[in-house]
């Protein structure tokens, strides 16, 4: 009987997962130092970060003007008083004059976080970049742009595609 009990304990031990093996992911939230433009910010302790998957009209990209100014103001407004976290394209140290490209989330409340790029898309103040699928959230970005396009917000009120 003791041999059977030992065998069962051994087999059960081989298939069970110890709670010590569960990996808990730590999320670090940062304060924003400065909004640089409609899709670029400077984050304390991180540096310059550009939102992955979108393009905001600015000098050299599309036609700058009212939309670029609105995107800048909107970006400032949605970040004000909120912390952010990043999921960078490349991990590691980025040289001082370089810019991270990342999916940036805004901590809206203790239970809600929003993808900053999707908020700009939904407002019609940005469009998807050619490589938006490199984002970890391409479906969210695509849906946000569709919503703005269908509602004729911002960029989509002025342009037909």
ChimeraX attribute file (.defattr): number of C-alpha atoms within 10 A of each C-alpha:
attribute: neighborCount
match mode: 1-to-1
recipient: residues
	/A:1	6
	/A:2	7
	/A:3	8
	/A:4	9
	/A:5	10
	/A:6	11
	/A:7	12
	/A:8	12
	/A:9	11
	/A:10	11
	/A:11	11
	/A:12	11
	/A:13	11
	/A:14	10
	/A:15	8
	/A:16	8
	/A:17	10
	/A:18	9
	/A:19	7
	/A:20	6
	/A:21	7
	/A:22	8
	/A:23	7
	/A:24	6
	/A:25	6
	/A:26	6
	/A:27	8
	/A:28	9
	/A:29	15
	/A:30	17
	/A:31	17
	/A:32	22
	/A:33	14
	/A:34	16
	/A:35	20
	/A:36	15
	/A:37	19
	/A:38	26
	/A:39	25
	/A:40	20
	/A:41	23
	/A:42	18
	/A:43	20
	/A:44	12
	/A:45	10
	/A:46	17
	/A:47	19
	/A:48	22
	/A:49	22
	/A:50	22
	/A:51	24
	/A:52	29
	/A:53	26
	/A:54	23
	/A:55	22
	/A:56	29
	/A:57	22
	/A:58	18
	/A:59	10
	/A:60	7
	/A:61	9
	/A:62	11
	/A:63	12
	/A:64	13
	/A:65	11
	/A:66	14
	/A:67	20
	/A:68	22
	/A:69	17
	/A:70	18
	/A:71	24
	/A:72	20
	/A:73	14
	/A:74	18
	/A:75	23
	/A:76	18
	/A:77	12
	/A:78	15
	/A:79	20
	/A:80	14
	/A:81	12
	/A:82	17
	/A:83	18
	/A:84	20
	/A:85	20
	/A:86	21
	/A:87	15
	/A:88	18
	/A:89	14
	/A:90	10
	/A:91	9
	/A:92	8
	/A:93	10
	/A:94	13
	/A:95	9
	/A:96	9
	/A:97	7
	/A:98	11
	/A:99	16
	/A:100	25
	/A:101	19
	/A:102	22
	/A:103	23
	/A:104	22
	/A:105	22
	/A:106	22
	/A:107	20
	/A:108	15
	/A:109	10
	/A:110	6
	/A:111	6
	/A:112	9
	/A:113	16
	/A:114	15
	/A:115	19
	/A:116	22
	/A:117	30
	/A:118	27
	/A:119	19
	/A:120	28
	/A:121	29
	/A:122	23
	/A:123	22
	/A:124	26
	/A:125	30
	/A:126	27
	/A:127	26
	/A:128	20
	/A:129	13
	/A:130	10
	/A:131	11
	/A:132	18
	/A:133	15
	/A:134	14
	/A:135	20
	/A:136	16
	/A:137	15
	/A:138	17
	/A:139	12
	/A:140	15
	/A:141	27
	/A:142	18
	/A:143	14
	/A:144	21
	/A:145	27
	/A:146	17
	/A:147	16
	/A:148	22
	/A:149	22
	/A:150	10
	/A:151	14
	/A:152	16
	/A:153	17
	/A:154	21
	/A:155	21
	/A:156	20
	/A:157	13
	/A:158	9
	/A:159	9
	/A:160	8
	/A:161	4
